[in-house]
Amino acid sequence: MCRYYLSNGHREGRYWIVGDVANTPGRSLYVRLYGPLYGKGAAGKWTDAATGQHGDLLDLIALRCGLDRLADVLAEARRFPRPGAAHTDRTAA
């Protein structure tokens, strides 16, 4: 998901690093790639050190896609396979 929504970033250890939620090149925003499913240090949590914005992957999708309805955000998130699930082509219409 990070490569798709934050394509100007890069992996650095356990994090995906990019400038901000607008996908600007830089190092301010980081997304945790590994960690527990929930709680402190959970995978998928992100923080922008410059602005103080933070959230989970659903928040990031909503901001990147300009979505304000949860149903729309969930539909967008379902386009990607779950970690560990077999990859299937979801681009066919």
LUMSEVEX-448618 format. One record per residue (C-alpha): x, y, z; residue number from 1. Coordinates in pm, 1 decimal, padded with zeros to 6 digits. Layout:
<rs>
r east X	north Y	up Z	k NUM
...
</rs>
This chain:
<rs>
r east 00000.0	north 00000.0	up 00000.0	k 1
r east 00280.3	north 00241.4	up 00079.2	k 2
r east 00436.0	north 00197.2	up -00264.3	k 3
r east 00100.5	north 00279.5	up -00421.9	k 4
r east -00016.9	north 00574.7	up -00209.9	k 5
r east 00324.6	north 00711.1	up -00110.8	k 6
r east 00529.1	north 00629.8	up -00419.9	k 7
r east 00781.5	north 00909.9	up -00359.1	k 8
r east 00891.0	north 00738.9	up -00038.4	k 9
r east 01123.1	north 00451.9	up 00037.1	k 10
r east 01167.8	north 00173.6	up 00288.2	k 11
r east 01411.8	north 00237.7	up 00565.5	k 12
r east 01434.1	north -00050.8	up 00810.6	k 13
r east 01091.2	north -00107.4	up 00967.2	k 14
r east 00945.3	north 00215.2	up 00821.2	k 15
r east 00827.1	north 00369.2	up 00494.6	k 16
r east 00958.6	north 00727.1	up 00479.8	k 17
r east 00811.4	north 01010.3	up 00269.1	k 18
r east 00762.4	north 01386.5	up 00300.4	k 19
r east 00392.7	north 01407.3	up 00385.4	k 20
r east 00045.3	north 01268.9	up 00312.0	k 21
r east 00048.5	north 01451.9	up -00023.1	k 22
r east 00334.3	north 01217.6	up -00129.3	k 23
r east 00593.1	north 01495.0	up -00137.7	k 24
r east 00951.8	north 01367.1	up -00135.4	k 25
r east 01112.4	north 01404.9	up 00204.7	k 26
r east 01155.1	north 01239.8	up 00542.3	k 27
r east 00887.5	north 01381.3	up 00771.6	k 28
r east 00616.1	north 01114.2	up 00749.0	k 29
r east 00684.2	north 00756.0	up 00849.7	k 30
r east 00461.8	north 00447.4	up 00836.1	k 31
r east 00539.7	north 00148.0	up 01057.1	k 32
r east 00571.2	north -00156.9	up 00832.4	k 33
r east 00610.3	north -00415.8	up 01107.7	k 34
r east 00476.1	north -00449.5	up 01457.4	k 35
r east 00183.1	north -00587.3	up 01654.3	k 36
r east -00167.2	north -00586.2	up 01507.0	k 37
r east -00283.8	north -00316.8	up 01748.9	k 38
r east -00163.3	north -00099.7	up 02033.4	k 39
r east 00160.9	north 00089.4	up 02070.8	k 40
r east 00391.0	north 00045.3	up 01772.7	k 41
r east 00127.2	north -00129.9	up 01560.1	k 42
r east 00202.7	north -00194.5	up 01193.6	k 43
r east 00026.4	north 00050.8	up 00963.8	k 44
r east 00030.7	north 00342.1	up 01205.3	k 45
r east 00181.3	north 00659.5	up 01064.9	k 46
r east 00300.4	north 00994.4	up 01194.6	k 47
r east 00405.5	north 01314.1	up 01024.1	k 48
r east 00671.3	north 01461.1	up 01251.0	k 49
r east 00641.5	north 01805.9	up 01089.6	k 50
r east 00266.3	north 01852.0	up 01134.2	k 51
r east 00177.0	north 01615.1	up 01416.0	k 52
r east -00076.6	north 01436.7	up 01194.6	k 53
r east -00106.7	north 01066.6	up 01266.0	k 54
r east -00339.7	north 00774.8	up 01211.3	k 55
r east -00377.3	north 00431.7	up 01059.1	k 56
r east -00377.2	north 00314.0	up 00698.9	k 57
r east -00747.1	north 00392.5	up 00657.7	k 58
r east -00681.3	north 00752.9	up 00759.4	k 59
r east -00395.9	north 00767.8	up 00510.4	k 60
r east -00612.4	north 00630.2	up 00229.1	k 61
r east -00887.0	north 00879.8	up 00309.8	k 62
r east -00643.7	north 01172.4	up 00299.1	k 63
r east -00463.2	north 01059.6	up -00017.3	k 64
r east -00785.0	north 00987.5	up -00209.6	k 65
r east -00992.6	north 01275.1	up -00075.1	k 66
r east -01253.2	north 01037.2	up 00067.9	k 67
r east -01473.0	north 01140.2	up 00359.5	k 68
r east -01714.5	north 00845.5	up 00385.1	k 69
r east -01595.2	north 00534.7	up 00567.8	k 70
r east -01769.8	north 00307.5	up 00316.3	k 71
r east -01566.4	north 00465.0	up 00033.7	k 72
r east -01241.2	north 00433.2	up 00229.0	k 73
r east -01310.9	north 00066.8	up 00304.4	k 74
r east -01393.3	north -00003.4	up -00061.1	k 75
r east -01063.1	north 00154.1	up -00165.4	k 76
r east -00870.9	north -00044.4	up 00099.7	k 77
r east -01024.6	north -00372.0	up -00019.9	k 78
r east -00845.3	north -00331.5	up -00352.1	k 79
r east -00530.8	north -00459.0	up -00183.2	k 80
r east -00474.6	north -00816.4	up -00060.1	k 81
r east -00431.7	north -00872.0	up 00311.7	k 82
r east -00077.1	north -00945.2	up 00428.3	k 83
r east -00014.6	north -01316.9	up 00399.5	k 84
r east -00313.1	north -01371.1	up 00167.0	k 85
r east -00259.8	north -01508.3	up -00181.1	k 86
r east -00239.5	north -01225.7	up -00433.8	k 87
r east -00522.3	north -01207.9	up -00683.9	k 88
r east -00570.9	north -00963.9	up -00968.6	k 89
r east -00830.8	north -00714.7	up -00846.5	k 90
r east -00796.5	north -00473.6	up -01137.0	k 91
r east -01027.2	north -00664.3	up -01373.7	k 92
r east -01360.0	north -00493.8	up -01421.5	k 93
</rs>
